[in-house]
Amino acid sequence: MNTQLKKILLTGGMGYIGSHTAIALIEAGYEVVLYDNLSNSKYSVLSRLEIITGVKLQFIEGDVRDNTKLEQTLSNHKIDAVIHFAGLKALGESVERPIDYYENNISGTISLLKAMSALSIRTLIFSSSATVYGNPEYLPLDEQHPTHATNPYGRSKLQIEEILADVAKSDSSWKIACLRYFNPVGAHDSNLVGEDPNDVPNNLMPYISSVAAGSMPHLNVYGNNYATPDGTGVRDYIHVMDLAQGHTSALHYLKHQAGFHLFNLGTGKGFSVLEMIKAFERASGKSIPYQIRARRPGDVAKCYAKVDKASTEMNWKASKTLQDMCSSTWSFQKKLQIFDKG
């Protein structure tokens, strides 16, 4: 088993979390290869990453379902480990397009596992989600909390976790970590990379920043009658660079730990939608108009993590504040207009 991990393939590496993780890995001394079909990312991210890191990066445009191309990439670049970000991720869209979500997310993972198996690459970090928990039975959510995914996106993540657990049981040389993200927000301090979806934003923070920038008229707040202090939903938001550091910690952990491992990556704190709006107004100096809408099916009142396991076993803990999250998001938003949108 390889304990000297050096070269890491990032599927979906040009996306929001993948690009920030690439920076963290390079800063930690790893070499990275980016693999992405650019379905929800931009080619211009590559040059921005090279400016940030000072490294000429290797990028392969390819789909994670293309087993032959994946196998060639793993072999040609002598990959030691894979971080698997590639996948469709919009909760609402998954309800409308379940076949696409299962086909892309699950088939893509199986394709990756086949390619890794063929080349005896046995170290994998999977980009999972707190969505697998569903409606919380208790808070904070720890890794032992029952899983009750309530939409196709969450179920695809959960089914992949189950597949990975079975793979790890089948062969003791596998080293697999599933990282259950809570709500990634923010941007790198350079303002060169951040959350920049190709379509209308699905997540709260990029939508708020679009409203602040004037490209969206107002924010829709879905539900103000939850059992929370101000009636709006409470979520655990984590700065994307803290999340990126979680992947370097997981790689270090897997160098010495075989088997299948689950970790929550969050802050352990919850903020409501209205608290997020107020924090962003402070960071941007802009007013954020919003309209209250009916609750969305499947949304829960509160969701935040227990992060003790990641702290104890991986020596990882989120350090950035809500102010950091909002300020970096706004700084990136202001830079967006100068980027090549192609």
Secondary structure as GFF3:
##gff-version 3
##sequence-region A 1 342
A	DSSP	beta_strand	7	11	.	.	.	ID=ss1
A	DSSP	alpha_helix	16	27	.	.	.	ID=ss2
A	DSSP	beta_strand	31	36	.	.	.	ID=ss3
A	DSSP	alpha_helix	44	53	.	.	.	ID=ss4
A	DSSP	beta_strand	58	61	.	.	.	ID=ss5
A	DSSP	alpha_helix	67	76	.	.	.	ID=ss6
A	DSSP	beta_strand	81	84	.	.	.	ID=ss7
A	DSSP	alpha_helix	91	96	.	.	.	ID=ss8
A	DSSP	alpha_helix	98	101	.	.	.	ID=ss9
A	DSSP	pi_helix	102	106	.	.	.	ID=ss10
A	DSSP	alpha_helix	107	118	.	.	.	ID=ss11
A	DSSP	beta_strand	123	129	.	.	.	ID=ss12
A	DSSP	three_ten_helix	130	133	.	.	.	ID=ss13
A	DSSP	alpha_helix	152	170	.	.	.	ID=ss14
A	DSSP	beta_strand	175	181	.	.	.	ID=ss15
A	DSSP	beta_strand	183	185	.	.	.	ID=ss16
A	DSSP	alpha_helix	204	213	.	.	.	ID=ss17
A	DSSP	beta_strand	219	222	.	.	.	ID=ss18
A	DSSP	beta_strand	234	235	.	.	.	ID=ss19
A	DSSP	beta_strand	237	239	.	.	.	ID=ss20
A	DSSP	alpha_helix	240	254	.	.	.	ID=ss21
A	DSSP	beta_strand	259	265	.	.	.	ID=ss22
A	DSSP	beta_strand	271	272	.	.	.	ID=ss23
A	DSSP	alpha_helix	273	284	.	.	.	ID=ss24
A	DSSP	beta_strand	290	293	.	.	.	ID=ss25
A	DSSP	beta_strand	302	303	.	.	.	ID=ss26
A	DSSP	alpha_helix	308	314	.	.	.	ID=ss27
A	DSSP	alpha_helix	322	335	.	.	.	ID=ss28
A	DSSP	three_ten_helix	336	338	.	.	.	ID=ss29
###
